[in-house]
Amino acid sequence: MAESIEYNVKLNWDKKTGGEAYFKRTPVLKIDMAEEFGGEGKYYCSDEIFLAAVSGCLLETYLYISRRMRLKIKELSVTGKSLIQYTRDGYHIKELLFNFEITGLKEQEEKLKECLDLAVYYCHITRALNPQIKTFFTHIINTV
């Protein structure tokens, strides 16, 4: 594993209510301000991208650890939800909630749960959020 990794992104304003994000190796991502803030809502807003990034890190971390543990995963999903609240200081993310739904082999049920605990612990993006934002994790483990 690499000792350090660097990611870069450049955003250019689209002269309206959004922009385009440029990455080193992947396609351009169009963004737009949420309609609640006067945007056109044509593309993902930053809050959705943020939630997808955190959910994605959790999913990818689970997959990475599950491969090392030699787990047989049949299905895996992470659902993310954010609660944003207005105060006199402006908008704040008050809570993030993530629900894992995992389907794996019956004989690996305990290991599926252990992998989940490890993924939550090792996800570097959720580590960056704590303790500033209350973050909750729930799960459903199905076995076949």
N, CA, C and O atoms as a GROMACS GRO file, in nm:
protein
  576
    1MET      N    1   0.083  -0.119   0.000
    1MET     CA    2   0.000   0.000   0.000
    1MET      C    3   0.088   0.125   0.000
    1MET      O    4   0.197   0.126   0.055
    2ALA      N    5   0.036   0.227  -0.063
    2ALA     CA    6   0.108   0.354  -0.069
    2ALA      C    7   0.108   0.421   0.068
    2ALA      O    8   0.011   0.412   0.143
    3GLU      N    9   0.218   0.488   0.098
    3GLU     CA   10   0.227   0.559   0.225
    3GLU      C   11   0.145   0.687   0.224
    3GLU      O   12   0.089   0.726   0.327
    4SER      N   13   0.138   0.750   0.110
    4SER     CA   14   0.053   0.868   0.097
    4SER      C   15  -0.004   0.873  -0.044
    4SER      O   16   0.057   0.824  -0.140
    5ILE      N   17  -0.121   0.931  -0.055
    5ILE     CA   18  -0.192   0.941  -0.182
    5ILE      C   19  -0.241   1.084  -0.195
    5ILE      O   20  -0.283   1.144  -0.097
    6GLU      N   21  -0.235   1.137  -0.314
    6GLU     CA   22  -0.283   1.273  -0.338
    6GLU      C   23  -0.388   1.270  -0.448
    6GLU      O   24  -0.369   1.206  -0.551
    7TYR      N   25  -0.498   1.341  -0.425
    7TYR     CA   26  -0.602   1.356  -0.526
    7TYR      C   27  -0.619   1.504  -0.553
    7TYR      O   28  -0.602   1.588  -0.465
    8ASN      N   29  -0.653   1.536  -0.677
    8ASN     CA   30  -0.673   1.675  -0.715
    8ASN      C   31  -0.799   1.688  -0.800
    8ASN      O   32  -0.835   1.596  -0.873
    9VAL      N   33  -0.863   1.800  -0.788
    9VAL     CA   34  -0.981   1.830  -0.868
    9VAL      C   35  -0.978   1.980  -0.899
    9VAL      O   36  -0.934   2.060  -0.817
   10LYS      N   37  -1.026   2.016  -1.016
   10LYS     CA   38  -1.039   2.157  -1.052
   10LYS      C   39  -1.183   2.180  -1.097
   10LYS      O   40  -1.235   2.105  -1.179
   11LEU      N   41  -1.246   2.283  -1.042
   11LEU     CA   42  -1.383   2.318  -1.080
   11LEU      C   43  -1.384   2.450  -1.156
   11LEU      O   44  -1.322   2.548  -1.115
   12ASN      N   45  -1.455   2.450  -1.267
   12ASN     CA   46  -1.477   2.571  -1.344
   12ASN      C   47  -1.625   2.607  -1.341
   12ASN      O   48  -1.711   2.522  -1.365
   13TRP      N   49  -1.653   2.730  -1.311
   13TRP     CA   50  -1.789   2.782  -1.307
   13TRP      C   51  -1.849   2.777  -1.446
   13TRP      O   52  -1.780   2.806  -1.544
   14ASP      N   53  -1.977   2.741  -1.459
   14ASP     CA   54  -2.044   2.732  -1.590
   14ASP      C   55  -2.114   2.862  -1.629
   14ASP      O   56  -2.192   2.863  -1.725
   15LYS      N   57  -2.088   2.969  -1.558
   15LYS     CA   58  -2.147   3.102  -1.582
   15LYS      C   59  -2.296   3.106  -1.549
   15LYS      O   60  -2.366   3.201  -1.584
   16LYS      N   61  -2.345   3.001  -1.480
   16LYS     CA   62  -2.484   2.996  -1.435
   16LYS      C   63  -2.485   2.967  -1.286
   16LYS      O   64  -2.440   3.049  -1.206
   17THR      N   65  -2.535   2.850  -1.248
   17THR     CA   66  -2.545   2.815  -1.106
   17THR      C   67  -2.467   2.689  -1.072
   17THR      O   68  -2.496   2.624  -0.971
   18GLY      N   69  -2.370   2.655  -1.152
   18GLY     CA   70  -2.295   2.532  -1.128
   18GLY      C   71  -2.158   2.537  -1.191
   18GLY      O   72  -2.098   2.643  -1.209
   19GLY      N   73  -2.110   2.420  -1.224
   19GLY     CA   74  -1.978   2.412  -1.284
   19GLY      C   75  -1.945   2.270  -1.326
   19GLY      O   76  -2.028   2.180  -1.323
   20GLU      N   77  -1.820   2.254  -1.365
   20GLU     CA   78  -1.770   2.124  -1.407
   20GLU      C   79  -1.644   2.093  -1.328
   20GLU      O   80  -1.554   2.176  -1.314
   21ALA      N   81  -1.638   1.970  -1.276
   21ALA     CA   82  -1.524   1.924  -1.199
   21ALA      C   83  -1.437   1.837  -1.290
   21ALA      O   84  -1.485   1.744  -1.354
   22TYR      N   85  -1.308   1.870  -1.293
   22TYR     CA   86  -1.212   1.798  -1.376
   22TYR      C   87  -1.117   1.720  -1.287
   22TYR      O   88  -1.063   1.772  -1.189
   23PHE      N   89  -1.099   1.594  -1.324
   23PHE     CA   90  -1.015   1.503  -1.248
   23PHE      C   91  -0.902   1.454  -1.337
   23PHE      O   92  -0.905   1.472  -1.459
   24LYS      N   93  -0.803   1.391  -1.276
   24LYS     CA   94  -0.686   1.344  -1.351
   24LYS      C   95  -0.720   1.231  -1.449
   24LYS      O   96  -0.677   1.234  -1.564
   25ARG      N   97  -0.797   1.131  -1.402
   25ARG     CA   98  -0.819   1.012  -1.484
   25ARG      C   99  -0.963   0.981  -1.518
   25ARG      O  100  -0.988   0.887  -1.593
   26THR      N  101  -1.057   1.055  -1.468
   26THR     CA  102  -1.197   1.018  -1.486
   26THR      C  103  -1.275   1.128  -1.557
   26THR      O  104  -1.227   1.241  -1.568
   27PRO      N  105  -1.395   1.095  -1.606
   27PRO     CA  106  -1.474   1.194  -1.681
   27PRO      C  107  -1.511   1.317  -1.597
   27PRO      O  108  -1.509   1.314  -1.474
   28VAL      N  109  -1.545   1.421  -1.667
   28VAL     CA  110  -1.590   1.545  -1.605
   28VAL      C  111  -1.720   1.519  -1.528
   28VAL      O  112  -1.805   1.443  -1.573
   29LEU      N  113  -1.734   1.583  -1.414
   29LEU     CA  114  -1.854   1.572  -1.333
   29LEU      C  115  -1.920   1.710  -1.329
   29LEU      O  116  -1.859   1.807  -1.284
   30LYS      N  117  -2.044   1.717  -1.376
   30LYS     CA  118  -2.116   1.845  -1.375
   30LYS      C  119  -2.188   1.860  -1.243
   30LYS      O  120  -2.248   1.765  -1.192
   31ILE      N  121  -2.182   1.980  -1.187
   31ILE     CA  122  -2.250   2.009  -1.062
   31ILE      C  123  -2.342   2.129  -1.081
   31ILE      O  124  -2.322   2.211  -1.171
   32ASP      N  125  -2.441   2.138  -0.996
   32ASP     CA  126  -2.532   2.252  -1.000
   32ASP      C  127  -2.581   2.279  -0.858
   32ASP      O  128  -2.600   2.187  -0.779
   33MET      N  129  -2.603   2.404  -0.829
   33MET     CA  130  -2.657   2.444  -0.700
   33MET      C  131  -2.795   2.383  -0.684
   33MET      O  132  -2.872   2.374  -0.780
   34ALA      N  133  -2.826   2.341  -0.562
   34ALA     CA  134  -2.958   2.284  -0.534
   34ALA      C  135  -3.066   2.390  -0.559
   34ALA      O  136  -3.043   2.509  -0.540
   35GLU      N  137  -3.182   2.344  -0.601
   35GLU     CA  138  -3.293   2.436  -0.627
   35GLU      C  139  -3.330   2.517  -0.503
   35GLU      O  140  -3.372   2.632  -0.514
   36GLU      N  141  -3.313   2.457  -0.384
   36GLU     CA  142  -3.344   2.528  -0.260
   36GLU      C  143  -3.260   2.654  -0.242
   36GLU      O  144  -3.298   2.744  -0.166
   37PHE      N  145  -3.147   2.660  -0.311
   37PHE     CA  146  -3.058   2.775  -0.300
   37PHE      C  147  -3.055   2.858  -0.429
   37PHE      O  148  -2.966   2.940  -0.448
   38GLY      N  149  -3.154   2.836  -0.516
   38GLY     CA  150  -3.164   2.915  -0.639
   38GLY      C  151  -3.098   2.853  -0.760
   38GLY      O  152  -3.089   2.918  -0.864
   39GLY      N  153  -3.051   2.731  -0.748
   39GLY     CA  154  -2.990   2.664  -0.862
   39GLY      C  155  -3.094   2.606  -0.955
   39GLY      O  156  -3.214   2.604  -0.925
   40GLU      N  157  -3.047   2.558  -1.068
   40GLU     CA  158  -3.137   2.495  -1.164
   40GLU      C  159  -3.162   2.348  -1.129
   40GLU      O  160  -3.258   2.288  -1.178
   41GLY      N  161  -3.078   2.290  -1.046
   41GLY     CA  162  -3.095   2.151  -1.007
   41GLY      C  163  -3.077   2.052  -1.120
   41GLY      O  164  -3.132   1.942  -1.116
   42LYS      N  165  -3.001   2.090  -1.223
   42LYS     CA  166  -2.983   2.003  -1.341
   42LYS      C  167  -2.884   1.889  -1.315
   42LYS      O  168  -2.892   1.784  -1.379
   43TYR      N  169  -2.794   1.910  -1.223
   43TYR     CA  170  -2.690   1.810  -1.195
   43TYR      C  171  -2.683   1.788  -1.044
   43TYR      O  172  -2.763   1.843  -0.968
   44TYR      N  173  -2.587   1.708  -1.002
   44TYR     CA  174  -2.571   1.682  -0.859
   44TYR      C  175  -2.530   1.810  -0.787
   44TYR      O  176  -2.450   1.889  -0.838
   45CYS      N  177  -2.585   1.829  -0.667
   45CYS     CA  178  -2.539   1.941  -0.585
   45CYS      C  179  -2.424   1.890  -0.497
   45CYS      O  180  -2.406   1.769  -0.482
   46SER      N  181  -2.349   1.981  -0.443
   46SER     CA  182  -2.232   1.945  -0.362
   46SER      C  183  -2.268   1.856  -0.243
   46SER      O  184  -2.191   1.768  -0.206
   47ASP      N  185  -2.385   1.879  -0.183
   47ASP     CA  186  -2.426   1.795  -0.070
   47ASP      C  187  -2.446   1.650  -0.112
   47ASP      O  188  -2.410   1.558  -0.039
   48GLU      N  189  -2.504   1.629  -0.231
   48GLU     CA  190  -2.522   1.493  -0.281
   48GLU      C  191  -2.388   1.428  -0.311
   48GLU      O  192  -2.368   1.310  -0.282
   49ILE      N  193  -2.298   1.504  -0.369
   49ILE     CA  194  -2.165   1.450  -0.401
   49ILE      C  195  -2.090   1.417  -0.273
   49ILE      O  196  -2.023   1.313  -0.265
   50PHE      N  197  -2.101   1.504  -0.173
   50PHE     CA  198  -2.038   1.478  -0.044
   50PHE      C  199  -2.092   1.349   0.017
   50PHE      O  200  -2.014   1.264   0.062
   51LEU      N  201  -2.223   1.333   0.018
   51LEU     CA  202  -2.285   1.213   0.074
   51LEU      C  203  -2.245   1.088  -0.004
   51LEU      O  204  -2.220   0.983   0.054
   52ALA      N  205  -2.238   1.102  -0.135
   52ALA     CA  206  -2.193   0.989  -0.218
   52ALA      C  207  -2.047   0.956  -0.191
   52ALA      O  208  -2.009   0.838  -0.192
   53ALA      N  209  -1.965   1.057  -0.167
   53ALA     CA  210  -1.823   1.034  -0.139
   53ALA      C  211  -1.806   0.958  -0.007
   53ALA      O  212  -1.727   0.864   0.000
   54VAL      N  213  -1.879   0.998   0.095
   54VAL     CA  214  -1.868   0.930   0.224
   54VAL      C  215  -1.922   0.787   0.211
   54VAL      O  216  -1.858   0.692   0.257
   55SER      N  217  -2.038   0.772   0.150
   55SER     CA  218  -2.096   0.639   0.129
   55SER      C  219  -2.003   0.552   0.045
   55SER      O  220  -1.986   0.433   0.073
   56GLY      N  221  -1.945   0.612  -0.056
   56GLY     CA  222  -1.851   0.539  -0.142
   56GLY      C  223  -1.729   0.492  -0.067
   56GLY      O  224  -1.683   0.380  -0.088
   57CYS      N  225  -1.676   0.576   0.018
   57CYS     CA  226  -1.559   0.536   0.098
   57CYS      C  227  -1.594   0.420   0.190
   57CYS      O  228  -1.515   0.326   0.204
   58LEU      N  229  -1.711   0.426   0.251
   58LEU     CA  230  -1.754   0.315   0.337
   58LEU      C  231  -1.769   0.185   0.257
   58LEU      O  232  -1.724   0.080   0.302
   59LEU      N  233  -1.832   0.193   0.140
   59LEU     CA  234  -1.851   0.076   0.056
   59LEU      C  235  -1.717   0.020   0.009
   59LEU      O  236  -1.693  -0.100   0.016
   60GLU      N  237  -1.630   0.108  -0.039
   60GLU     CA  238  -1.499   0.064  -0.089
   60GLU      C  239  -1.413   0.005   0.023
   60GLU      O  240  -1.340  -0.092   0.001
   61THR      N  241  -1.421   0.063   0.142
   61THR     CA  242  -1.345   0.010   0.255
   61THR      C  243  -1.397  -0.127   0.294
   61THR      O  244  -1.319  -0.217   0.324
   62TYR      N  245  -1.530  -0.143   0.292
   62TYR     CA  246  -1.588  -0.275   0.321
   62TYR      C  247  -1.540  -0.377   0.218
   62TYR      O  248  -1.500  -0.488   0.254
   63LEU      N  249  -1.545  -0.340   0.092
   63LEU     CA  250  -1.501  -0.433  -0.013
   63LEU      C  251  -1.354  -0.471   0.002
   63LEU      O  252  -1.318  -0.588  -0.011
   64TYR      N  253  -1.271  -0.374   0.030
   64TYR     CA  254  -1.127  -0.399   0.046
   64TYR      C  255  -1.102  -0.498   0.160
   64TYR      O  256  -1.028  -0.595   0.145
   65ILE      N  257  -1.165  -0.472   0.275
   65ILE     CA  258  -1.144  -0.558   0.392
   65ILE      C  259  -1.207  -0.696   0.369
   65ILE      O  260  -1.150  -0.797   0.409
   66SER      N  261  -1.324  -0.700   0.304
   66SER     CA  262  -1.391  -0.829   0.280
   66SER      C  263  -1.306  -0.918   0.190
   66SER      O  264  -1.305  -1.040   0.207
   67ARG      N  265  -1.236  -0.860   0.096
   67ARG     CA  266  -1.148  -0.940   0.009
   67ARG      C  267  -1.032  -0.997   0.088
   67ARG      O  268  -0.993  -1.113   0.069
   68ARG      N  269  -0.977  -0.916   0.178
   68ARG     CA  270  -0.866  -0.964   0.262
   68ARG      C  271  -0.912  -1.074   0.357
   68ARG      O  272  -0.834  -1.162   0.393
   69MET      N  273  -1.040  -1.067   0.398
   69MET     CA  274  -1.096  -1.168   0.488
   69MET      C  275  -1.153  -1.288   0.411
   69MET      O  276  -1.202  -1.384   0.471
   70ARG      N  277  -1.146  -1.282   0.278
   70ARG     CA  278  -1.197  -1.387   0.190
   70ARG      C  279  -1.347  -1.416   0.212
   70ARG      O  280  -1.390  -1.531   0.218
   71LEU      N  281  -1.424  -1.307   0.225
   71LEU     CA  282  -1.568  -1.321   0.242
   71LEU      C  283  -1.635  -1.334   0.106
   71LEU      O  284  -1.588  -1.278   0.007
   72LYS      N  285  -1.743  -1.406   0.102
   72LYS     CA  286  -1.822  -1.424  -0.021
   72LYS      C  287  -1.943  -1.331  -0.011
   72LYS      O  288  -2.044  -1.367   0.049
   73ILE      N  289  -1.933  -1.215  -0.070
   73ILE     CA  290  -2.040  -1.115  -0.067
   73ILE      C  291  -2.130  -1.137  -0.188
   73ILE      O  292  -2.082  -1.146  -0.301
   74LYS      N  293  -2.261  -1.146  -0.163
   74LYS     CA  294  -2.358  -1.160  -0.272
   74LYS      C  295  -2.416  -1.024  -0.311
   74LYS      O  296  -2.437  -0.996  -0.429
   75GLU      N  297  -2.443  -0.941  -0.212
   75GLU     CA  298  -2.500  -0.807  -0.233
   75GLU      C  299  -2.440  -0.714  -0.128
   75GLU      O  300  -2.411  -0.755  -0.015
   76LEU      N  301  -2.422  -0.588  -0.168
   76LEU     CA  302  -2.372  -0.487  -0.074
   76LEU      C  303  -2.424  -0.351  -0.118
   76LEU      O  304  -2.408  -0.311  -0.233
   77SER      N  305  -2.488  -0.280  -0.024
   77SER     CA  306  -2.529  -0.143  -0.054
   77SER      C  307  -2.509  -0.058   0.071
   77SER      O  308  -2.516  -0.106   0.184
   78VAL      N  309  -2.484   0.069   0.048
   78VAL     CA  310  -2.474   0.167   0.156
   78VAL      C  311  -2.568   0.281   0.121
   78VAL      O  312  -2.556   0.342   0.014
   79THR      N  313  -2.661   0.309   0.209
   79THR     CA  314  -2.754   0.420   0.190
   79THR      C  315  -2.713   0.532   0.286
   79THR      O  316  -2.697   0.510   0.406
   80GLY      N  317  -2.696   0.651   0.230
   80GLY     CA  318  -2.657   0.764   0.312
   80GLY      C  319  -2.767   0.868   0.320
   80GLY      O  320  -2.843   0.887   0.225
   81LYS      N  321  -2.775   0.935   0.434
   81LYS     CA  322  -2.873   1.041   0.454
   81LYS      C  323  -2.807   1.148   0.538
   81LYS      O  324  -2.737   1.119   0.634
   82SER      N  325  -2.830   1.274   0.500
   82SER     CA  326  -2.775   1.384   0.580
   82SER      C  327  -2.888   1.473   0.629
   82SER      O  328  -2.988   1.493   0.560
   83LEU      N  329  -2.870   1.525   0.748
   83LEU     CA  330  -2.964   1.620   0.805
   83LEU      C  331  -2.891   1.753   0.815
   83LEU      O  332  -2.793   1.767   0.889
   84ILE      N  333  -2.938   1.850   0.739
   84ILE     CA  334  -2.878   1.983   0.736
   84ILE      C  335  -2.976   2.078   0.801
   84ILE      O  336  -3.094   2.080   0.768
   85GLN      N  337  -2.926   2.158   0.893
   85GLN     CA  338  -3.014   2.245   0.969
   85GLN      C  339  -2.963   2.389   0.963
   85GLN      O  340  -2.843   2.414   0.968
   86TYR      N  341  -3.057   2.481   0.953
   86TYR     CA  342  -3.024   2.623   0.952
   86TYR      C  343  -3.023   2.675   1.095
   86TYR      O  344  -3.115   2.650   1.172
   87THR      N  345  -2.918   2.749   1.129
   87THR     CA  346  -2.910   2.819   1.256
   87THR      C  347  -2.874   2.963   1.225
   87THR      O  348  -2.855   2.999   1.109
   88ARG      N  349  -2.865   3.045   1.324
   88ARG     CA  350  -2.829   3.184   1.299
   88ARG      C  351  -2.687   3.198   1.244
   88ARG      O  352  -2.651   3.303   1.190
   89ASP      N  353  -2.606   3.092   1.258
   89ASP     CA  354  -2.471   3.090   1.201
   89ASP      C  355  -2.468   3.040   1.058
   89ASP      O  356  -2.362   3.036   0.996
   90GLY      N  357  -2.584   3.003   1.004
   90GLY     CA  358  -2.590   2.947   0.870
   90GLY      C  359  -2.625   2.798   0.875
   90GLY      O  360  -2.666   2.747   0.978
   91TYR      N  361  -2.608   2.732   0.763
   91TYR     CA  362  -2.641   2.590   0.753
   91TYR      C  363  -2.528   2.505   0.810
   91TYR      O  364  -2.410   2.535   0.793
   92HIS      N  365  -2.568   2.396   0.878
   92HIS     CA  366  -2.473   2.302   0.936
   92HIS      C  367  -2.522   2.160   0.912
   92HIS      O  368  -2.642   2.134   0.919
   93ILE      N  369  -2.430   2.069   0.884
   93ILE     CA  370  -2.466   1.928   0.879
   93ILE      C  371  -2.476   1.883   1.025
   93ILE      O  372  -2.377   1.884   1.098
   94LYS      N  373  -2.594   1.844   1.066
   94LYS     CA  374  -2.617   1.803   1.204
   94LYS      C  375  -2.593   1.654   1.224
   94LYS      O  376  -2.539   1.612   1.326
   95GLU      N  377  -2.634   1.575   1.125
   95GLU     CA  378  -2.619   1.430   1.137
   95GLU      C  379  -2.596   1.368   1.000
   95GLU      O  380  -2.644   1.418   0.897
   96LEU      N  381  -2.524   1.260   1.002
   96LEU     CA  382  -2.510   1.173   0.887
   96LEU      C  383  -2.552   1.034   0.931
   96LEU      O  384  -2.512   0.987   1.038
   97LEU      N  385  -2.632   0.969   0.849
   97LEU     CA  386  -2.677   0.834   0.880
   97LEU      C  387  -2.643   0.743   0.762
   97LEU      O  388  -2.670   0.776   0.647
   98PHE      N  389  -2.584   0.629   0.792
   98PHE     CA  390  -2.547   0.535   0.688
   98PHE      C  391  -2.600   0.397   0.725
   98PHE      O  392  -2.580   0.350   0.837
   99ASN      N  393  -2.667   0.334   0.632
   99ASN     CA  394  -2.718   0.200   0.652
   99ASN      C  395  -2.654   0.106   0.551
   99ASN      O  396  -2.661   0.128   0.430
  100PHE      N  397  -2.593   0.001   0.601
  100PHE     CA  398  -2.536  -0.103   0.517
  100PHE      C  399  -2.638  -0.215   0.503
  100PHE      O  400  -2.704  -0.252   0.600
  101GLU      N  401  -2.651  -0.267   0.383
  101GLU     CA  402  -2.726  -0.391   0.363
  101GLU      C  403  -2.633  -0.488   0.294
  101GLU      O  404  -2.585  -0.462   0.183
  102ILE      N  405  -2.608  -0.598   0.361
  102ILE     CA  406  -2.506  -0.694   0.316
  102ILE      C  407  -2.571  -0.831   0.308
  102ILE      O  408  -2.641  -0.874   0.400
  103THR      N  409  -2.546  -0.899   0.199
  103THR     CA  410  -2.590  -1.037   0.185
  103THR      C  411  -2.466  -1.122   0.160
  103THR      O  412  -2.388  -1.096   0.069
  104GLY      N  413  -2.451  -1.223   0.243
  104GLY     CA  414  -2.337  -1.313   0.231
  104GLY      C  415  -2.375  -1.453   0.277
  104GLY      O  416  -2.492  -1.482   0.300
  105LEU      N  417  -2.276  -1.536   0.288
  105LEU     CA  418  -2.300  -1.675   0.327
  105LEU      C  419  -2.332  -1.688   0.476
  105LEU      O  420  -2.274  -1.618   0.559
  106LYS      N  421  -2.424  -1.778   0.508
  106LYS     CA  422  -2.468  -1.801   0.647
  106LYS      C  423  -2.350  -1.833   0.738
  106LYS      O  424  -2.341  -1.783   0.850
  107GLU      N  425  -2.258  -1.916   0.689
  107GLU     CA  426  -2.145  -1.957   0.772
  107GLU      C  427  -2.043  -1.844   0.795
  107GLU      O  428  -1.951  -1.858   0.875
  108GLN      N  429  -2.060  -1.732   0.724
  108GLN     CA  430  -1.970  -1.618   0.742
  108GLN      C  431  -2.038  -1.500   0.811
  108GLN      O  432  -1.985  -1.389   0.810
  109GLU      N  433  -2.154  -1.522   0.871
  109GLU     CA  434  -2.233  -1.412   0.928
  109GLU      C  435  -2.154  -1.328   1.028
  109GLU      O  436  -2.157  -1.205   1.021
  110GLU      N  437  -2.084  -1.391   1.120
  110GLU     CA  438  -2.006  -1.317   1.220
  110GLU      C  439  -1.894  -1.237   1.153
  110GLU      O  440  -1.866  -1.124   1.194
  111LYS      N  441  -1.832  -1.294   1.054
  111LYS     CA  442  -1.723  -1.226   0.982
  111LYS      C  443  -1.777  -1.108   0.900
  111LYS      O  444  -1.709  -1.007   0.885
  112LEU      N  445  -1.898  -1.121   0.847
  112LEU     CA  446  -1.960  -1.010   0.774
  112LEU      C  447  -1.978  -0.890   0.865
  112LEU      O  448  -1.954  -0.776   0.826
  113LYS      N  449  -2.022  -0.916   0.989
  113LYS     CA  450  -2.040  -0.809   1.089
  113LYS      C  451  -1.905  -0.753   1.132
  113LYS      O  452  -1.890  -0.632   1.146
  114GLU      N  453  -1.808  -0.839   1.154
  114GLU     CA  454  -1.673  -0.793   1.191
  114GLU      C  455  -1.615  -0.703   1.082
  114GLU      O  456  -1.554  -0.601   1.111
  115CYS      N  457  -1.635  -0.742   0.958
  115CYS     CA  458  -1.588  -0.663   0.845
  115CYS      C  459  -1.654  -0.525   0.846
  115CYS      O  460  -1.590  -0.424   0.817
  116LEU      N  461  -1.782  -0.521   0.879
  116LEU     CA  462  -1.854  -0.394   0.886
  116LEU      C  463  -1.794  -0.303   0.992
  116LEU      O  464  -1.772  -0.185   0.968
  117ASP      N  465  -1.768  -0.358   1.109
  117ASP     CA  466  -1.706  -0.279   1.216
  117ASP      C  467  -1.570  -0.224   1.173
  117ASP      O  468  -1.537  -0.109   1.201
  118LEU      N  469  -1.493  -0.307   1.105
  118LEU     CA  470  -1.362  -0.263   1.057
  118LEU      C  471  -1.374  -0.155   0.949
  118LEU      O  472  -1.296  -0.060   0.948
  119ALA      N  473  -1.470  -0.171   0.860
  119ALA     CA  474  -1.489  -0.072   0.753
  119ALA      C  475  -1.527   0.064   0.811
  119ALA      O  476  -1.475   0.167   0.768
  120VAL      N  477  -1.616   0.065   0.907
  120VAL     CA  478  -1.656   0.191   0.972
  120VAL      C  479  -1.536   0.252   1.042
  120VAL      O  480  -1.516   0.374   1.036
  121TYR      N  481  -1.456   0.170   1.107
  121TYR     CA  482  -1.338   0.220   1.178
  121TYR      C  483  -1.232   0.276   1.083
  121TYR      O  484  -1.175   0.382   1.109
  122TYR      N  485  -1.206   0.205   0.973
  122TYR     CA  486  -1.096   0.242   0.885
  122TYR      C  487  -1.131   0.339   0.772
  122TYR      O  488  -1.041   0.388   0.704
  123CYS      N  489  -1.257   0.368   0.750
  123CYS     CA  490  -1.294   0.463   0.644
  123CYS      C  491  -1.235   0.601   0.677
  123CYS      O  492  -1.276   0.664   0.775
  124HIS      N  493  -1.140   0.646   0.598
  124HIS     CA  494  -1.068   0.770   0.632
  124HIS      C  495  -1.154   0.895   0.616
  124HIS      O  496  -1.126   0.996   0.680
  125ILE      N  497  -1.257   0.889   0.535
  125ILE     CA  498  -1.343   1.007   0.521
  125ILE      C  499  -1.431   1.023   0.644
  125ILE      O  500  -1.447   1.135   0.693
  126THR      N  501  -1.489   0.915   0.696
  126THR     CA  502  -1.570   0.930   0.817
  126THR      C  503  -1.481   0.966   0.936
  126THR      O  504  -1.526   1.036   1.027
  127ARG      N  505  -1.357   0.922   0.936
  127ARG     CA  506  -1.264   0.962   1.042
  127ARG      C  507  -1.244   1.114   1.041
  127ARG      O  508  -1.231   1.176   1.146
  128ALA      N  509  -1.240   1.172   0.922
  128ALA     CA  510  -1.220   1.316   0.909
  128ALA      C  511  -1.339   1.395   0.961
  128ALA      O  512  -1.325   1.512   1.000
  129LEU      N  513  -1.456   1.335   0.962
  129LEU     CA  514  -1.578   1.403   1.006
  129LEU      C  515  -1.597   1.401   1.157
  129LEU      O  516  -1.655   1.494   1.214
  130ASN      N  517  -1.548   1.298   1.221
  130ASN     CA  518  -1.570   1.283   1.365
  130ASN      C  519  -1.471   1.367   1.442
  130ASN      O  520  -1.356   1.375   1.398
  131PRO      N  521  -1.504   1.428   1.550
  131PRO     CA  522  -1.633   1.426   1.618
  131PRO      C  523  -1.721   1.546   1.582
  131PRO      O  524  -1.822   1.569   1.648
  132GLN      N  525  -1.686   1.621   1.480
  132GLN     CA  526  -1.761   1.741   1.446
  132GLN      C  527  -1.905   1.714   1.407
  132GLN      O  528  -1.994   1.792   1.439
  133ILE      N  529  -1.929   1.605   1.338
  133ILE     CA  530  -2.063   1.572   1.289
  133ILE      C  531  -2.106   1.440   1.351
  133ILE      O  532  -2.032   1.341   1.345
  134LYS      N  533  -2.225   1.437   1.408
  134LYS     CA  534  -2.279   1.311   1.461
  134LYS      C  535  -2.299   1.217   1.342
  134LYS      O  536  -2.368   1.250   1.246
  135THR      N  537  -2.238   1.100   1.351
  135THR     CA  538  -2.247   1.003   1.243
  135THR      C  539  -2.297   0.871   1.300
  135THR      O  540  -2.242   0.819   1.397
  136PHE      N  541  -2.402   0.817   1.239
  136PHE     CA  542  -2.464   0.694   1.286
  136PHE      C  543  -2.456   0.588   1.177
  136PHE      O  544  -2.466   0.618   1.058
  137PHE      N  545  -2.437   0.465   1.220
  137PHE     CA  546  -2.427   0.353   1.128
  137PHE      C  547  -2.526   0.245   1.171
  137PHE      O  548  -2.532   0.208   1.289
  138THR      N  549  -2.603   0.195   1.076
  138THR     CA  550  -2.692   0.082   1.102
  138THR      C  551  -2.664  -0.022   0.995
  138THR      O  552  -2.595   0.006   0.896
  139HIS      N  553  -2.716  -0.140   1.015
  139HIS     CA  554  -2.690  -0.246   0.916
  139HIS      C  555  -2.800  -0.351   0.918
  139HIS      O  556  -2.872  -0.370   1.016
  140ILE      N  557  -2.809  -0.418   0.805
  140ILE     CA  558  -2.891  -0.537   0.788
  140ILE      C  559  -2.799  -0.639   0.723
  140ILE      O  560  -2.741  -0.612   0.618
  141ILE      N  561  -2.786  -0.754   0.786
  141ILE     CA  562  -2.706  -0.861   0.726
  141ILE      C  563  -2.800  -0.975   0.692
  141ILE      O  564  -2.864  -1.033   0.779
  142ASN      N  565  -2.806  -1.005   0.563
  142ASN     CA  566  -2.884  -1.118   0.514
  142ASN      C  567  -2.788  -1.230   0.481
  142ASN      O  568  -2.677  -1.205   0.434
  143THR      N  569  -2.829  -1.352   0.505
  143THR     CA  570  -2.744  -1.465   0.469
  143THR      C  571  -2.819  -1.561   0.379
  143THR      O  572  -2.942  -1.571   0.381
  144VAL      N  573  -2.740  -1.630   0.299
  144VAL     CA  574  -2.798  -1.728   0.207
  144VAL      C  575  -2.729  -1.862   0.227
  144VAL      O  576  -2.762  -1.959   0.159
   0.00000   0.00000   0.00000
